[in-house]
Amino acid sequence: MKNKTVLYLTKDKSSAALKRAATHDYFGNGEIGVLPSGKPVIVFPEGYHISVSHSKDIVALVISNVPIGLDVEEVRALDYSLLKERFLSEKEKSEVNDIRSFLNVWVKK
């Protein structure tokens, strides 16, 4: 079992193409499936985790031997007030005063 986490990032490519390239690079031969929710999972070999995120023309993917999550976001106009109140801790809320600071906290979650 590989004991490392690897991040793949591409611009102007599909997430399917990146998944194929990343699993080939990481495993040599691997198989990715999809849960009913649409979340990709590594079927073979067992014991690995994958997370994919896209925003506008950027796709990011991470493969790891531990559960992992990834989020990329384009900085754009967004009413984040409801997300801030619902999902952020009091400390995180105090750090947010504009869209850039909100997205910085959001993607770290």
Solvent accessible surface area in square Angstrom, and as a share of the most:
residue,aa,sasa,rsa
1,M,155,0.69
2,K,77,0.33
3,N,128,0.66
4,K,101,0.43
5,T,69,0.40
6,V,35,0.20
7,L,106,0.53
8,Y,34,0.13
9,L,114,0.57
10,T,24,0.14
11,K,125,0.53
12,D,108,0.56
13,K,124,0.53
14,S,64,0.41
15,S,27,0.17
16,A,48,0.38
17,A,32,0.25
18,L,16,0.08
19,K,40,0.17
20,R,157,0.57
21,A,62,0.48
22,A,1,0.00
23,T,9,0.05
24,H,128,0.57
25,D,95,0.49
26,Y,4,0.01
27,F,39,0.16
28,G,41,0.39
29,N,107,0.55
30,G,30,0.29
31,E,95,0.43
32,I,46,0.23
33,G,18,0.17
34,V,99,0.57
35,L,78,0.39
36,P,145,0.91
37,S,97,0.63
38,G,48,0.46
39,K,99,0.42
40,P,17,0.11
41,V,41,0.24
42,I,16,0.08
43,V,70,0.40
44,F,109,0.45
45,P,34,0.22
46,E,147,0.66
47,G,39,0.38
48,Y,18,0.07
49,H,67,0.30
50,I,3,0.02
51,S,13,0.09
52,V,33,0.19
53,S,13,0.09
54,H,111,0.49
55,S,18,0.12
56,K,164,0.70
57,D,53,0.27
58,I,70,0.36
59,V,9,0.05
60,A,1,0.01
61,L,0,0.00
62,V,7,0.04
63,I,0,0.00
64,S,0,0.00
65,N,34,0.17
66,V,77,0.44
67,P,109,0.68
68,I,61,0.31
69,G,62,0.60
70,L,49,0.24
71,D,45,0.23
72,V,35,0.20
73,E,59,0.27
74,E,61,0.27
75,V,67,0.39
76,R,100,0.36
77,A,103,0.80
78,L,64,0.32
79,D,115,0.60
80,Y,41,0.16
81,S,55,0.36
82,L,145,0.72
83,L,58,0.29
84,K,41,0.17
85,E,106,0.48
86,R,191,0.70
87,F,91,0.38
88,L,11,0.05
89,S,58,0.37
90,E,131,0.59
91,K,145,0.62
92,E,37,0.17
93,K,35,0.15
94,S,92,0.60
95,E,83,0.37
96,V,9,0.05
97,N,128,0.66
98,D,68,0.35
99,I,38,0.19
100,R,156,0.57
101,S,25,0.16
102,F,1,0.00
103,L,11,0.05
104,N,78,0.40
105,V,13,0.07
106,W,66,0.23
107,V,53,0.30
108,K,151,0.64
109,K,128,0.54
